[in-house]
Amino acid sequence: MSVFATEFQVKTGISKAAFVASVVAWLRGINRSQILDSADAHVNYDDEVWLETAEGESLSLKSYEHNQMAVFGSRLEILDNLGRKWRTECVLTDFGNAAFLRVRGQCVAVDASAVVIPPKKPHFIRQAIEDGWCVEDGHFLPSLSEISVDSTSIDTATNIILGGASFFLPVLYISRGNQDHLPFKTTNIAKELAGICHVVVEPSRAFSFELMERTKRKNPYGGAVALFAPDGREVFKFFKKSDDHSGTDLVKACVQRTNEFVSSQAAQKAWEWQDLQEAQSRRLREAVTNANAEGLEDYVAAFDTELAAKEEKIQNLEARLLIETARANNATQNTDDLFPTDLKTQIGPELYDGEFTDRLHSFLSNSLDAPSIPRNPRTDEFVKRLLENLEFSGRSQSLVSQIKSACRDGNQMPKQLGSILSGFGFTKSNDGPHLKFQPPKELFGLQTEVLPSTPSDSQRAGKNRGAEVIRSFGLNELK
């Protein structure tokens, strides 16, 4: 069984009639569905409607209302010709003071040989957003468009990285690279992930440096894309590969991992379909208990329904366990980084993500070229095989380009190069006619950088000073 699921807050007061109308509109848009036109079996009660076609397609609509609480749900099941059942459950839970929508899709193997695949996001989610059902989730409103924060939104961006920007949906944060370029066009991914996460685009590369100071360099930068849970936990961080010119592969990876993460989460506030089934069964059992023996068949049916609901809950938990296990086995914090996040935290901050791996690569490669160093043959072979399967990240050259770009105009060099150094945590002070930038202690192995403060000196220093900083940072050897 393969699963898709998401949950977000919606406005209160959506009536049963409005929910059913949305379900009908959704079904009309499904080409394979014939349930509204060709149902040849049906059951119709006040709180439940059930339809089924001769081909095995079925639709169930349920409702439960008690005091200020109202829960409306639909379940659609469609068989395909490959031995699979496609199940979609939409449950609206209104507690009176707050309401939530839970949408869950499953691909279930009916035949033993059937191959299940992850279901796509049901169009019902987009429909709910377009119909104005959503309410704000922390700083953001679920939307079909990307959210472009401006230069005054540093507090919001900080909350994304550290936690507290949203309550239900995670945030996909897209940083800008050189010349403020984005790694891909953001319109399509925002539509694809609408109702699954908030897609946020930072305003500029300079914004990244300010965010670094606020978050102690936990933010993605230089064109990196990262998903943050509502509590600030980083779920993944990806970079565009050199051969992925349009960013298509990066978009696919982000969508897949975001869907996997959100689908693996248990329901927070909204009821699941099985909760609605159990509530209906309990109500019917209470009614039958006070009725005569003629209601015994209804009681038995309600009991069987409740047992089936509990069995489905067990299956859903087992599916979530499989998803979590697979995600843990396949998890990588970066596809080209050898160092776990915890180890990097103990060593110290990197100039860019993957720097330590690049430096290890360079060191090992130089060591193999130094015959004077005594080595064991097995160690030699291990290092060779490691280097054969390890490539430089290429992100050192992105930093080189930023430094060169900052030094292209000598008059602007002190300001622009100084901004880069400040973004790494260097402390600026005046030293006569010069600007002194002192590196923080945690950025080990770096020296104090001195920049001219007058335009005439800057014009002469320009590119030479940039080359010196590149050499001081040891970037040219990391390629």
C-alpha positions as CSV (number, residue, x, y, z in Angstrom):
1,M,0.0,0.0,0.0
2,S,1.3,3.4,-1.0
3,V,0.0,6.6,0.7
4,F,-0.5,10.3,0.2
5,A,-1.8,12.5,3.0
6,T,-2.0,16.1,4.1
7,E,-3.9,18.2,6.6
8,F,-4.5,22.0,7.0
9,Q,-6.9,24.3,8.8
10,V,-10.0,25.6,7.1
11,K,-12.7,28.0,8.1
12,T,-15.5,27.0,10.4
13,G,-19.2,26.8,9.3
14,I,-18.8,24.8,6.1
15,S,-22.2,23.1,5.8
16,K,-22.9,19.5,4.9
17,A,-24.5,20.7,1.6
18,A,-21.4,22.7,0.7
19,F,-19.1,19.7,1.4
20,V,-21.3,17.4,-0.7
21,A,-21.4,19.9,-3.5
22,S,-17.6,20.1,-3.5
23,V,-17.3,16.3,-3.6
24,V,-19.7,16.1,-6.5
25,A,-17.8,18.8,-8.4
26,W,-14.5,17.0,-7.7
27,L,-16.0,13.7,-9.0
28,R,-17.2,15.4,-12.2
29,G,-13.6,16.2,-12.9
30,I,-12.3,12.6,-12.6
31,N,-12.4,11.0,-16.1
32,R,-12.4,7.5,-14.8
33,S,-15.2,8.0,-12.3
34,Q,-18.7,6.8,-13.4
35,I,-20.2,6.7,-9.9
36,L,-22.6,9.6,-10.3
37,D,-24.1,8.4,-13.6
38,S,-23.8,4.6,-13.4
39,A,-24.4,3.5,-9.8
40,D,-26.6,0.4,-9.7
41,A,-26.5,-0.2,-5.9
42,H,-27.1,2.4,-3.2
43,V,-27.9,2.9,0.4
44,N,-29.3,6.2,1.6
45,Y,-29.6,7.3,5.3
46,D,-29.6,10.7,6.9
47,D,-26.0,10.3,7.9
48,E,-24.7,8.0,5.2
49,V,-24.9,7.5,1.4
50,W,-23.3,4.6,-0.3
51,L,-23.1,4.1,-4.1
52,E,-21.5,1.3,-6.2
53,T,-21.1,0.5,-9.9
54,A,-21.0,-2.9,-11.6
55,E,-17.3,-2.2,-12.3
56,G,-16.5,-2.0,-8.6
57,E,-16.3,1.8,-8.1
58,S,-17.8,2.9,-4.8
59,L,-18.5,6.2,-3.1
60,S,-19.4,6.6,0.6
61,L,-20.5,9.8,2.2
62,K,-20.7,10.0,6.0
63,S,-21.6,12.7,8.6
64,Y,-21.5,12.9,12.3
65,E,-22.9,15.9,14.2
66,H,-22.9,16.3,18.0
67,N,-23.4,19.5,19.9
68,Q,-21.0,22.1,18.3
69,M,-19.1,19.4,16.4
70,A,-19.7,18.4,12.8
71,V,-17.6,15.9,10.7
72,F,-18.3,15.3,7.0
73,G,-16.4,12.7,5.0
74,S,-16.2,11.0,1.6
75,R,-14.4,7.9,0.4
76,L,-14.0,7.1,-3.3
77,E,-12.6,3.8,-4.4
78,I,-11.8,3.0,-8.1
79,L,-10.3,-0.2,-9.5
80,D,-7.9,-0.1,-12.4
81,N,-7.0,-2.8,-14.9
82,L,-3.6,-3.5,-13.2
83,G,-5.0,-5.1,-10.1
84,R,-5.0,-1.9,-8.0
85,K,-7.6,0.0,-6.0
86,W,-7.3,3.8,-5.8
87,R,-8.8,5.1,-2.6
88,T,-9.3,8.8,-1.7
89,E,-10.7,10.0,1.7
90,C,-11.6,13.6,2.4
91,V,-12.7,14.4,5.9
92,L,-13.8,17.9,7.2
93,T,-13.7,18.2,11.0
94,D,-15.4,21.3,12.5
95,F,-15.0,21.6,16.3
96,G,-17.0,24.8,16.3
97,N,-14.1,27.1,17.2
98,A,-11.7,25.6,14.6
99,A,-12.0,23.3,11.5
100,F,-9.5,21.1,9.7
101,L,-9.4,19.2,6.4
102,R,-7.7,15.9,6.1
103,V,-7.1,14.4,2.6
104,R,-5.7,10.9,2.2
105,G,-5.0,8.8,-0.9
106,Q,-4.0,5.2,-1.1
107,C,-2.9,2.8,-3.8
108,V,-3.8,-0.7,-2.6
109,A,-2.8,-3.9,-4.3
110,V,-5.9,-6.1,-5.0
111,D,-4.0,-8.7,-7.0
112,A,-0.9,-10.3,-5.5
113,S,1.2,-9.3,-8.5
114,A,0.0,-5.7,-8.6
115,V,2.7,-3.0,-8.3
116,V,1.6,-0.1,-6.1
117,I,2.8,3.5,-6.7
118,P,2.4,6.7,-4.7
119,P,-1.0,8.4,-5.5
120,K,-1.0,11.9,-6.8
121,K,-2.4,14.8,-4.9
122,P,-6.2,14.8,-5.2
123,H,-7.7,17.8,-7.1
124,F,-10.0,18.2,-4.1
125,I,-7.2,20.0,-2.3
126,R,-6.8,22.6,-5.1
127,Q,-10.6,23.0,-5.2
128,A,-10.7,23.7,-1.4
129,I,-8.1,26.4,-1.8
130,E,-9.8,28.0,-4.8
131,D,-13.1,28.0,-3.0
132,G,-11.6,30.0,-0.2
133,W,-11.9,27.3,2.5
134,C,-8.4,27.9,3.9
135,V,-7.4,30.1,6.9
136,E,-3.9,31.3,7.8
137,D,-1.4,28.8,9.0
138,G,0.8,30.9,11.1
139,H,2.4,33.5,8.8
140,F,1.1,31.9,5.6
141,L,-2.2,31.1,3.8
142,P,-2.2,27.9,1.8
143,S,-2.0,29.1,-1.8
144,L,-1.5,28.0,-5.4
145,S,1.2,30.6,-5.8
146,E,4.7,30.9,-4.3
147,I,5.2,33.4,-1.4
148,S,7.8,36.0,-2.2
149,V,9.0,37.6,1.1
150,D,10.5,41.0,0.8
151,S,13.6,42.6,2.5
152,T,11.5,43.6,5.5
153,S,10.4,40.0,6.2
154,I,13.6,38.9,8.0
155,D,11.6,38.0,11.2
156,T,9.3,35.7,9.2
157,A,12.3,34.1,7.4
158,T,14.0,33.6,10.8
159,N,10.9,31.8,12.1
160,I,10.9,29.5,9.1
161,I,14.4,28.4,9.9
162,L,14.1,28.3,13.7
163,G,10.5,27.3,14.0
164,G,7.1,29.0,14.5
165,A,6.4,30.3,11.0
166,S,3.5,27.7,10.5
167,F,1.6,25.2,12.6
168,F,0.5,22.5,10.2
169,L,2.3,22.6,6.8
170,P,6.1,22.7,6.4
171,V,7.8,25.4,4.4
172,L,9.9,24.9,1.3
173,Y,12.5,27.7,1.3
174,I,14.1,28.6,-2.0
175,S,17.3,30.7,-1.7
176,R,18.9,32.8,-4.4
177,G,22.3,32.2,-6.0
178,N,24.7,34.5,-7.8
179,Q,23.1,37.6,-9.4
180,D,20.0,36.7,-7.4
181,H,19.2,33.8,-9.7
182,L,16.7,31.1,-8.6
183,P,17.5,27.4,-9.1
184,F,14.3,26.9,-11.1
185,K,11.0,28.6,-12.0
186,T,8.9,28.5,-8.9
187,T,5.3,28.8,-10.3
188,N,4.8,25.1,-11.1
189,I,6.3,23.7,-7.9
190,A,4.0,26.1,-5.9
191,K,0.9,24.7,-7.7
192,E,2.1,21.1,-7.3
193,L,2.8,21.4,-3.6
194,A,-0.3,23.6,-2.8
195,G,-1.9,22.3,0.4
196,I,1.1,20.2,1.1
197,C,3.6,22.9,2.1
198,H,4.2,26.7,1.8
199,V,6.6,27.6,-1.0
200,V,8.6,30.7,0.1
201,V,11.1,32.5,-2.2
202,E,13.7,34.8,-0.6
203,P,14.1,38.3,-2.1
204,S,17.8,38.5,-2.8
205,R,21.3,37.0,-2.2
206,A,22.0,39.8,0.3
207,F,19.0,38.7,2.3
208,S,20.7,35.4,2.8
209,F,23.6,37.0,4.6
210,E,21.4,38.8,7.0
211,L,19.5,35.6,7.6
212,M,22.8,33.8,8.3
213,E,23.4,36.1,11.2
214,R,19.9,35.6,12.6
215,T,20.0,31.8,12.3
216,K,23.7,31.1,13.0
217,R,24.1,29.9,9.4
218,K,21.2,27.3,9.5
219,N,19.5,28.9,6.5
220,P,19.9,27.5,3.0
221,Y,21.8,29.9,0.7
222,G,23.5,30.1,-2.7
223,G,20.5,28.6,-4.6
224,A,19.9,25.7,-2.1
225,V,16.4,24.5,-1.4
226,A,15.4,23.2,2.0
227,L,12.2,22.0,3.7
228,F,11.6,23.0,7.2
229,A,9.0,21.4,9.5
230,P,6.8,23.8,11.6
231,D,9.2,23.3,14.6
232,G,12.2,24.4,12.5
233,R,13.6,21.0,11.9
234,E,15.4,20.7,8.6
235,V,13.8,17.8,6.7
236,F,16.2,18.0,3.6
237,K,18.4,20.4,1.8
238,F,19.1,20.0,-2.0
239,F,21.3,21.8,-4.5
240,K,21.0,21.9,-8.3
241,K,23.5,19.7,-10.1
242,S,25.7,21.2,-12.7
243,D,24.0,19.2,-15.5
244,D,20.5,20.1,-14.3
245,H,20.3,23.3,-16.3
246,S,16.6,24.0,-15.9
247,G,16.3,22.6,-12.4
248,T,13.8,19.9,-13.5
249,D,15.5,17.2,-11.5
250,L,15.8,19.4,-8.4
251,V,12.1,20.2,-8.6
252,K,11.2,16.4,-8.9
253,A,13.4,15.6,-5.9
254,C,11.9,18.4,-3.8
255,V,8.3,17.4,-4.6
256,Q,9.0,13.7,-3.9
257,R,10.7,14.2,-0.6
258,T,8.1,16.8,0.5
259,N,5.2,14.4,-0.3
260,E,7.0,11.6,1.6
261,F,7.5,13.7,4.7
262,V,4.0,15.2,4.9
263,S,2.3,11.9,4.0
264,S,4.2,10.1,6.8
265,Q,2.7,12.5,9.5
266,A,-0.2,11.3,11.7
267,A,-3.3,13.4,11.7
268,Q,-2.9,16.3,14.1
269,K,-6.4,17.7,14.6
270,A,-8.6,16.4,11.9
271,W,-10.4,13.1,12.1
272,E,-9.4,10.2,9.8
273,W,-12.1,8.3,7.9
274,Q,-11.9,5.5,10.4
275,D,-12.6,7.9,13.3
276,L,-15.8,9.0,11.5
277,Q,-16.8,5.3,11.0
278,E,-16.2,4.5,14.7
279,A,-18.2,7.6,15.8
280,Q,-21.1,6.5,13.6
281,S,-21.0,3.0,14.9
282,R,-20.9,4.1,18.5
283,R,-24.0,6.3,17.9
284,L,-25.9,3.5,16.3
285,R,-24.9,1.1,19.1
286,E,-26.3,3.5,21.7
287,A,-29.5,3.8,19.7
288,V,-29.9,0.0,19.3
289,T,-29.2,-0.6,23.0
290,N,-32.4,1.4,23.8
291,A,-34.4,-0.2,21.0
292,N,-36.1,-3.5,20.6
293,A,-34.8,-6.7,19.2
294,E,-35.7,-5.7,15.6
295,G,-32.6,-3.5,15.7
296,L,-30.2,-6.4,16.3
297,E,-29.2,-6.6,12.7
298,D,-28.3,-2.9,12.7
299,Y,-26.3,-3.4,15.8
300,V,-24.3,-6.3,14.3
301,A,-23.7,-4.3,11.1
302,A,-22.4,-1.4,13.2
303,F,-20.2,-3.7,15.2
304,D,-18.7,-5.1,12.0
305,T,-18.2,-1.6,10.6
306,E,-16.3,-0.6,13.8
307,L,-14.1,-3.7,13.6
308,A,-13.3,-2.9,10.0
309,A,-12.4,0.6,10.9
310,K,-10.0,-0.5,13.6
311,E,-8.5,-3.0,11.2
312,E,-7.9,-0.1,8.7
313,K,-6.3,2.0,11.4
314,I,-3.9,-0.8,12.0
315,Q,-3.1,-1.1,8.3
316,N,-2.6,2.7,8.1
317,L,-0.2,2.6,11.1
318,E,1.7,-0.2,9.4
319,A,1.9,1.8,6.2
320,R,3.3,4.8,8.1
321,L,5.9,2.6,9.7
322,L,7.0,1.3,6.3
323,I,7.2,4.9,5.0
324,E,9.2,6.0,8.0
325,T,11.6,3.0,7.8
326,A,12.2,3.6,4.1
327,R,12.7,7.3,4.6
328,A,15.2,6.6,7.4
329,N,17.1,4.1,5.3
330,N,17.3,6.4,2.3
331,A,17.8,9.7,4.2
332,T,20.8,11.8,3.3
333,Q,21.3,15.3,4.5
334,N,23.0,16.2,1.2
335,T,23.6,14.0,-1.7
336,D,27.4,14.9,-1.9
337,D,28.2,15.4,1.8
338,L,30.1,12.7,3.8
339,F,29.8,14.5,7.1
340,P,26.7,14.0,9.3
341,T,25.1,17.2,10.5
342,D,25.9,16.4,14.2
343,L,29.6,15.9,13.4
344,K,29.8,19.2,11.4
345,T,28.2,21.0,14.3
346,Q,31.0,19.7,16.6
347,I,33.8,20.7,14.0
348,G,32.4,24.1,13.3
349,P,30.6,26.1,10.6
350,E,31.3,25.6,6.9
351,L,32.0,28.4,4.4
352,Y,29.4,26.6,2.2
353,D,27.5,23.3,2.5
354,G,29.9,20.4,1.7
355,E,33.1,22.4,2.3
356,F,34.5,19.8,4.7
357,T,33.9,17.0,2.3
358,D,35.6,19.1,-0.5
359,R,38.6,19.7,1.8
360,L,38.9,16.1,2.7
361,H,38.8,15.2,-1.0
362,S,41.6,17.7,-1.7
363,F,43.7,16.5,1.2
364,L,43.4,12.8,0.3
365,S,44.1,13.5,-3.4
366,N,47.3,15.4,-2.5
367,S,48.3,12.7,-0.1
368,L,48.2,10.1,-2.8
369,D,50.5,12.3,-4.9
370,A,53.1,12.5,-2.1
371,P,55.2,9.3,-2.3
372,S,57.4,10.3,0.6
373,I,54.5,9.6,3.0
374,P,54.6,5.9,4.2
375,R,51.2,4.2,3.6
376,N,49.6,0.8,3.9
377,P,48.5,-0.7,0.5
378,R,44.9,-1.3,1.7
379,T,44.7,2.3,2.9
380,D,46.0,3.4,-0.4
381,E,43.4,1.4,-2.3
382,F,40.6,2.5,0.0
383,V,41.5,6.2,-0.6
384,K,41.6,5.6,-4.4
385,R,38.2,4.0,-4.4
386,L,36.7,6.7,-2.2
387,L,38.0,9.4,-4.5
388,E,36.7,7.6,-7.5
389,N,33.2,7.7,-6.0
390,L,33.4,11.2,-4.6
391,E,33.2,14.4,-6.6
392,F,33.8,18.0,-5.6
393,S,30.5,19.7,-4.8
394,G,31.4,22.6,-7.1
395,R,30.0,25.1,-4.6
396,S,33.4,26.5,-3.8
397,Q,33.4,28.1,-7.2
398,S,30.1,29.7,-6.5
399,L,31.7,31.4,-3.6
400,V,34.7,32.3,-5.8
401,S,32.3,33.9,-8.3
402,Q,30.6,35.9,-5.5
403,I,34.0,37.3,-4.3
404,K,35.1,38.1,-7.8
405,S,31.8,39.8,-8.6
406,A,32.1,41.9,-5.3
407,C,35.6,43.1,-6.4
408,R,34.8,43.9,-10.0
409,D,34.1,47.6,-9.2
410,G,36.9,48.9,-7.1
411,N,34.8,51.7,-5.7
412,Q,32.2,49.3,-4.5
413,M,34.6,46.5,-3.4
414,P,34.9,47.5,0.3
415,K,31.1,47.6,0.7
416,Q,30.3,44.4,-1.3
417,L,33.3,42.3,-0.2
418,G,32.8,43.5,3.3
419,S,29.2,42.4,3.1
420,I,30.3,38.9,2.2
421,L,32.8,38.8,5.1
422,S,30.2,40.1,7.5
423,G,27.8,37.4,6.3
424,F,30.3,34.8,7.5
425,G,30.4,36.4,10.9
426,F,33.6,38.6,10.5
427,T,33.6,41.6,12.8
428,K,34.3,45.0,11.1
429,S,36.4,47.7,12.7
430,N,38.3,50.8,11.5
431,D,42.1,50.8,11.5
432,G,43.2,54.2,10.2
433,P,42.5,54.4,6.5
434,H,41.6,50.7,6.3
435,L,38.7,48.5,7.3
436,K,39.6,45.4,9.4
437,F,37.5,42.3,9.3
438,Q,38.2,39.8,12.2
439,P,37.0,36.2,11.7
440,P,34.9,34.6,14.4
441,K,36.7,32.0,16.5
442,E,34.5,29.2,15.2
443,L,35.7,29.8,11.6
444,F,39.1,28.3,12.3
445,G,42.1,28.7,10.0
446,L,41.1,32.0,8.5
447,Q,43.0,35.3,8.9
448,T,42.0,38.9,9.5
449,E,41.1,40.6,6.2
450,V,42.0,44.3,5.7
451,L,40.2,46.3,3.0
452,P,40.9,49.9,1.8
453,S,38.3,52.5,2.8
454,T,39.0,55.2,0.2
455,P,37.8,55.1,-3.4
456,S,41.3,55.7,-4.8
457,D,42.9,52.8,-2.8
458,S,39.9,50.6,-3.6
459,Q,40.2,51.1,-7.4
460,R,43.8,50.0,-7.3
461,A,43.2,47.1,-4.9
462,G,39.9,45.8,-6.5
463,K,40.5,42.4,-8.2
464,N,43.9,41.8,-6.4
465,R,42.2,42.0,-3.0
466,G,39.5,39.5,-4.1
467,A,42.2,37.1,-5.3
468,E,43.9,37.3,-2.0
469,V,40.7,36.6,-0.1
470,I,40.0,33.6,-2.4
471,R,43.6,32.3,-1.7
472,S,43.2,33.0,2.1
473,F,40.0,30.9,2.1
474,G,41.7,28.1,0.2
475,L,39.0,27.9,-2.4
476,N,41.0,27.4,-5.6
477,E,42.1,23.9,-4.5
478,L,38.5,22.8,-3.9
479,K,37.6,22.0,-7.5
